[in-house]
Amino acid sequence: MISVALPCYNSGDGLAACLDSLLAQTLEDFEVVAVNDGSLDDTLALLRSYAARDSRIRVFDRPHGGVVQAMNFAVEQCQGEYVARMDSDDVCLPRRLELQKAHLDRHPHLGLVGGRVRFGGDPETGRGYKAYVDWTNTLVTEEEISLSRFVESPYANPSIMFRKELVSRCGPFYDGPFPEDYEFLLRLMAAGVRMDKVPQEVLIWNDPPSRLTRTDPRYDPDAFYRTKAEYLARWLALRGIERVSIIGGGRITRRRALMLEEHGIVIDCWLEVDQNKIGGRAGGRPVCSWHEVGAPRGEFLLSYVGNRGAGARIASELEERGWIAGIHFLLAA
């Protein structure tokens, strides 16, 4: 029933702990499809030593092509109905596969399930990453995940389990100058795939210096915003929304929000809190006062304010004024 897709590249340092955590799962009926992506260290030898001890581990060796190619090859080889995504430097908690399989079994309308994750890095040097982990853990229900999808990826990628048939229906992970995991989730949601999380922790999400999100330009902030803009514009167009006002008027905010115009969405104005900027113009658009926003009158607002905690404060203020998330406004940062 379950296949764990495990791409590996120069994974010698954390791979043993990863494999041990999989072999210690309370649910025992699964396979691990491990793809060595042309590693230069002892990854392949380690994989083969584990496979010799446990037939549930199937090892494939390929020339180095990158994580997306390795992941897609792994999914192609998966024999299970459900595919669990896994990274070689992370650790599964013992009940992960059991909990997620049971959840998909009980909820046939769902195509994908995740779970809460535990931050495995240094809370001081990795404060930003830990804050992101803490934020993802606040999102569990379908509605929370759907409304938050354009802030950041609502899932820790190696925590997801999905029905394999989704790949035939919606396509595999795409390889390009963008975060493939976030794009995959946005594409599934755009296709109407429903998803949520189990409320338990299922994974220790480690944060080594070599993690791709730290080192690969596909995961830099602008790459996320470009991906987000495409799918957010689709979401807006599907609801007949052609014009928006943007909460936040800083230079970086404007640059990222203007990516929407490449997809046909018109930005009417910037809503600012800085009294010194209100009444002026930026990028050819008026800068208006956020404080003068009253009850909704047919316009649609997108918040691009990225300061930590700002989105929650803005949503709370708008809701007090009668705005409804997903109907009148949406957080996009």
C-alpha positions in Angstrom: 0.0 0.0 0.0 2.8 2.5 0.8 6.0 3.4 -1.0 8.5 5.8 0.5 10.2 7.8 -2.3 13.7 8.7 -1.1 16.1 10.6 -3.4 19.7 10.6 -2.1 22.7 12.7 -3.0 25.9 12.7 -0.9 23.7 11.7 2.0 26.2 9.8 4.0 26.0 11.9 7.2 22.3 11.6 7.9 21.2 8.6 5.8 21.6 5.9 8.5 19.3 7.8 10.9 16.8 8.3 8.1 16.7 4.6 7.2 16.6 3.5 10.8 13.6 5.7 11.4 11.8 4.1 8.4 12.6 0.6 9.5 11.3 1.4 13.0 7.8 2.3 11.8 4.9 0.8 13.6 3.3 0.0 10.2 5.6 -2.6 8.7 4.0 -3.2 5.2 5.8 -0.7 3.0 8.7 -0.3 0.6 11.5 2.3 0.4 12.4 3.3 -3.1 15.8 4.8 -2.6 17.5 6.5 -5.6 21.2 7.3 -5.4 21.6 10.4 -7.5 25.2 10.0 -8.6 26.6 10.5 -5.0 30.3 11.1 -4.6 30.4 9.8 -1.0 29.4 6.4 0.5 25.7 6.9 0.0 25.3 4.0 -2.5 27.3 1.6 -0.3 25.2 2.5 2.7 22.0 2.0 0.8 23.1 -1.4 -0.5 24.1 -2.5 3.0 20.7 -1.6 4.4 19.0 -3.3 1.4 21.0 -6.5 2.1 19.5 -6.5 5.6 15.9 -5.6 4.7 14.2 -6.5 1.5 11.7 -3.6 1.9 14.5 -1.3 0.7 14.9 -1.2 -3.1 18.0 0.7 -4.3 18.4 2.4 -7.7 21.6 4.0 -8.9 21.5 6.8 -11.5 23.9 9.4 -12.9 23.5 12.8 -11.1 20.6 14.7 -12.4 19.3 16.6 -9.5 16.6 16.1 -6.8 13.6 16.5 -9.1 14.8 13.9 -11.6 15.7 11.5 -8.8 12.3 12.1 -7.1 10.3 11.5 -10.2 12.2 8.4 -11.0 11.6 7.1 -7.5 7.8 7.8 -7.8 7.8 5.9 -11.2 9.2 2.9 -9.4 6.8 3.0 -6.5 4.5 0.1 -6.3 2.2 1.4 -3.6 -1.1 3.1 -3.8 0.2 5.8 -1.5 3.6 7.6 -1.9 5.3 9.1 1.1 7.8 11.8 0.3 11.1 11.6 2.4 14.4 13.4 2.4 17.6 11.6 3.4 18.6 14.0 6.1 15.3 13.9 8.0 13.9 11.4 10.5 10.4 9.9 10.6 8.7 9.5 13.9 7.6 5.9 14.6 3.8 6.3 13.8 4.2 8.4 10.7 3.2 5.9 8.0 0.5 4.3 10.2 -1.2 7.7 11.0 -1.1 9.0 7.4 -2.2 5.8 5.8 -5.1 5.5 8.2 -6.1 9.1 7.5 -6.2 8.6 3.7 -8.1 5.3 4.2 -10.7 7.1 6.3 -11.0 10.1 4.0 -11.2 9.0 0.4 -12.0 12.5 -0.7 -8.5 13.6 0.2 -5.6 13.3 -2.2 -2.8 14.3 0.1 -2.0 14.4 3.8 0.8 15.9 5.8 1.4 16.2 9.5 3.0 18.5 12.0 6.8 18.4 12.1 9.5 19.0 14.7 12.3 21.4 14.0 15.6 19.5 14.1 18.0 22.4 13.8 19.6 25.0 16.2 16.8 27.3 17.4 19.2 30.2 17.6 21.1 30.0 14.3 18.0 28.7 12.6 15.5 31.1 14.0 13.9 31.9 10.7 13.6 28.3 9.7 12.1 27.4 13.1 9.6 30.3 12.8 8.5 28.8 9.4 8.2 25.4 11.0 6.1 26.8 13.8 3.9 28.5 11.3 3.3 25.4 9.2 2.3 23.6 12.4 -0.6 26.0 12.9 -2.1 24.8 9.6 -3.9 21.5 9.9 -7.4 21.7 8.4 -8.3 21.9 4.7 -9.5 25.5 5.1 -6.4 26.7 7.0 -4.1 25.1 4.4 -6.1 26.4 1.4 -6.3 30.0 2.7 -2.6 30.1 3.6 -1.2 28.5 0.5 -0.1 31.8 -1.0 1.8 32.9 2.1 4.4 30.1 1.9 4.3 26.4 1.4 1.9 25.1 4.1 3.7 21.7 4.2 7.2 20.5 5.1 7.8 18.7 1.8 9.2 15.5 3.3 6.1 15.1 5.5 3.6 14.6 2.7 1.9 11.4 1.6 -0.3 11.4 -1.5 -2.2 9.0 -3.7 0.0 7.9 -6.6 -2.7 8.3 -9.1 -2.4 12.1 -8.7 0.9 12.0 -10.6 -0.9 10.5 -13.6 -3.7 13.1 -13.3 -1.8 16.2 -12.4 1.8 15.5 -13.5 5.0 14.8 -11.6 7.3 17.3 -9.9 8.4 19.8 -12.4 12.0 20.8 -12.9 12.7 24.5 -13.4 13.9 27.7 -11.8 11.3 27.4 -9.0 10.7 25.4 -5.8 9.4 22.1 -7.2 7.7 21.1 -3.9 5.7 24.3 -3.6 4.8 24.3 -7.3 3.6 20.7 -7.0 1.3 21.5 -4.1 -0.1 24.7 -5.7 -0.7 22.7 -8.9 -2.6 20.0 -7.1 -4.8 22.5 -5.2 -5.4 24.4 -8.5 -6.7 21.1 -9.9 -9.1 20.7 -7.0 -7.1 18.1 -5.0 -8.2 18.3 -1.4 -5.6 18.0 1.4 -5.0 18.4 5.1 -2.8 17.1 7.9 -2.9 14.7 10.8 -2.6 16.7 14.0 0.4 14.7 15.3 4.0 15.2 14.6 5.2 12.8 11.9 8.8 14.0 11.1 11.9 15.6 12.5 12.7 18.2 9.9 16.5 18.7 10.2 18.2 21.9 9.0 21.8 21.1 7.9 23.9 23.7 6.2 23.7 21.6 3.0 19.9 21.7 2.8 18.9 22.7 -0.8 16.6 25.4 0.5 19.7 27.1 1.8 22.0 26.6 -1.2 19.9 26.3 -4.4 18.6 29.5 -6.2 15.4 27.7 -7.0 14.4 28.2 -3.4 15.3 31.9 -3.0 12.4 34.3 -2.1 11.9 35.7 -5.6 11.6 32.2 -7.0 8.8 31.5 -4.5 7.1 34.7 -5.4 7.2 34.1 -9.1 5.6 30.7 -8.6 3.1 32.1 -6.2 2.1 34.9 -8.6 1.2 32.5 -11.3 -1.1 30.4 -9.2 -2.5 33.3 -7.2 -3.4 35.0 -10.5 -5.2 31.8 -11.6 -7.0 31.7 -8.2 -8.2 35.3 -8.6 -9.2 34.9 -12.3 -11.3 31.8 -11.4 -13.3 34.0 -9.0 -13.7 36.8 -11.6 -11.3 39.1 -9.7 -9.3 41.2 -12.2 -8.2 44.1 -10.0 -6.7 44.2 -6.5 -5.3 46.6 -4.0 -2.1 45.7 -2.2 -1.5 46.1 1.5 2.1 47.1 1.9 4.0 49.6 -0.2 7.7 49.0 0.3 10.0 48.6 -2.6 10.4 44.8 -2.2 6.7 44.4 -1.6 5.9 46.3 -4.8 8.4 44.3 -6.9 6.9 41.0 -5.7 3.3 42.1 -6.0 3.9 43.5 -9.5 4.6 39.9 -10.7 0.8 39.5 -10.7 0.5 41.9 -13.6 2.5 39.5 -15.8 -0.5 37.2 -15.4 -3.2 39.8 -16.1 -4.1 41.1 -12.7 -4.3 44.9 -12.3 -3.1 46.6 -9.2 -5.2 49.7 -8.3 -3.3 51.1 -5.3 -0.9 50.4 -2.4 -2.3 50.6 1.1 0.3 52.0 3.5 0.6 52.6 7.2 3.4 55.2 6.9 1.8 58.6 7.0 4.8 60.1 5.1 4.0 58.0 2.1 0.2 58.3 2.0 -1.0 60.6 -0.7 1.9 60.0 -3.0 2.4 57.6 -5.9 4.6 54.6 -6.3 5.1 52.7 -9.5 2.4 54.9 -11.1 -0.2 53.9 -8.5 -1.6 56.0 -5.6 -0.5 55.2 -2.1 -3.6 55.2 0.1 -4.1 54.9 3.9 -4.5 51.4 5.3 -6.1 53.0 8.4 -9.0 54.3 6.2 -10.0 50.9 5.0 -13.6 50.3 6.2 -16.1 47.6 5.5 -15.7 45.8 2.2 -17.3 47.6 -0.8 -16.6 45.2 -3.7 -12.8 45.5 -3.8 -10.3 42.7 -3.2 -7.2 43.1 -1.0 -4.0 41.2 -1.0 -1.6 41.5 1.9 2.1 41.4 0.9 3.4 42.5 4.3 6.0 40.0 5.2 7.1 41.0 8.7 6.7 38.2 11.1 3.3 38.2 12.7 2.0 41.0 10.4 -0.3 38.7 8.4 -2.2 37.6 11.5 -2.6 41.1 12.7 -3.8 42.4 9.3 -6.3 39.5 9.0 -7.6 40.1 12.5 -8.1 43.8 11.8 -9.8 43.1 8.5 -12.1 40.6 10.1 -13.1 43.1 12.7 -14.1 45.4 9.9 -16.3 42.7 8.2 -13.8 41.3 5.7 -13.8 37.5 5.1 -10.6 35.7 4.1 -11.0 34.0 0.7 -14.0 36.3 -0.1 -12.7 39.8 0.4 -9.0 39.4 1.0 -6.1 37.0 1.1 -2.7 36.9 2.7 0.1 36.6 0.1 3.2 36.9 2.3 
